Amino acid sequence: MVLTDTHTHLYYETDANAQKAMVQRCLDKQITRLFLPNVDAASVPMVAELVKTYPQNCFPMLGLHPCSVTKNWEAELETIKAFWNQKQKIYAVGEIGIDLYWAQDLLAEQQQAFRTQIKWAKEASLPIVIHCRNAFDEVYAILKEEHDEKLRGIFHCFSGDLQQANQIIELGFYLGIGGVVTYKNAGLDKVVQQISLEHLVLETDSPYLPPVPFRGKPNESSYLTYIAQKVADLHQQPIEMIAETTTFNSKKIFGV
């Protein structure tokens, strides 16, 4: 069995011994593929160092997180792209998108940064990994506008309804399913139950959004098994099949 965490900020753990123990817990549970998104220019070297340490297990994605977008977003983005061009092979542009949870005053800048990074991803034939919080309509509008045979990727941390899920799938995107699917009152379990496994990938978004029974504690990639088991229960399939299908989907997306 091979499980793939398509979205983890494992590099946030800066203590080398603690980080090593986290990776080992993943390997012990057959979670052997970890995809790492940065959030800004400062986090790029952190991603690169983890990839260097675990080249067989860690795969980098680079982009500018919408919460890191400022009035000076273009300079920040150029710094990230320069590293990508010169030093680091990447497997996706991400995480990118729109976040209106904290504030809406930089919506125009977030939209511009999102469009710019979609353009870069298309030029490089890379998938995108989308962050969307309180902004489904805004994100969907740009995806519809940019939709063509080159636009593909993952709608990270999906927590919407069935209609939104189908809208995303119709554009050729996969749904990133994380710890929210285990939350009793979130409603995501009922949505996932109605979505074919061919449209799903698994993720933790660690250290955020830990699955039950770890709510209130920092998340980590080794907890992916709880998410996989929940999806297995919802689809009445063995966890090995969930692992096989979602890992196969991740390979189609990332090419590795």
Phi, psi and omega in degrees: 000134176234122176254146182237123172266105186279002181198103179215137176261051184303332182292348176297336174279107187265350175284119187301318181291318179295320179296316179300319179294323178298314180297318180297321178297325175295310183298324178297334181256015177067024172267092192251359180233117185233119181257127191248113172268138170278182176234336182201184181295322183295332183272352180300311179298330178294317176297313183300321181294319180293320177296320179296323181286324183231066186294338180274348187238336186247133185231125187274147169231139182231140177184185178246112179299139181302330178286348176262001179285128177233185175298337182259030188298328184295319179294318179298316182293322178295324177297317179296315183293326178298319179295316179299315182292322190263328192234335195228117169291134179236162185247355175193160171262114183172161010263142185228162178149216182223137178227113180248018181289315185274320183197160181240002187289343180250025181303315182299317179294319178298319179297318180294316180296321179298311180298319180299316182288328173298317179300314180298318180298317178297316181298327182264002182056044179247151172285164173246153176240116192261129170261125180221117178224122183054033187209032184300313183298320181293317179292315183297322180300318180290321179297320178297318180296322184268359188298125171199186185292345181269344184275120182201168177148209186235134170270092187297142174054047181297133178216022183273195181265181185295321179298315178296320178302314181292325176299317180293315180298321180298334177274000177091012180267155174263155178261125175275114184255123182237206186301336182301332181296341180268356183278129190302318187255009183285331180085353182292330179301320180292327178289311182299326179299333184260002181254132177299143180299338182293350180253006188244146164229162182255152179202162173249328191058029180302142012268019183261165171050055180295145178285161167299132017256029185252013182302138183092355178241161176298139178278160171209160188298333180294344178281000180302332181298328179291324177291315179299318180294322178297315178296321177300316179296318182296325181262002179053050179228156177293151182299330179298324179290321177298316179299313182298314184291313183289326175291320175302316178299318181295325179291324177295322182288307190270343180075020179209000000 
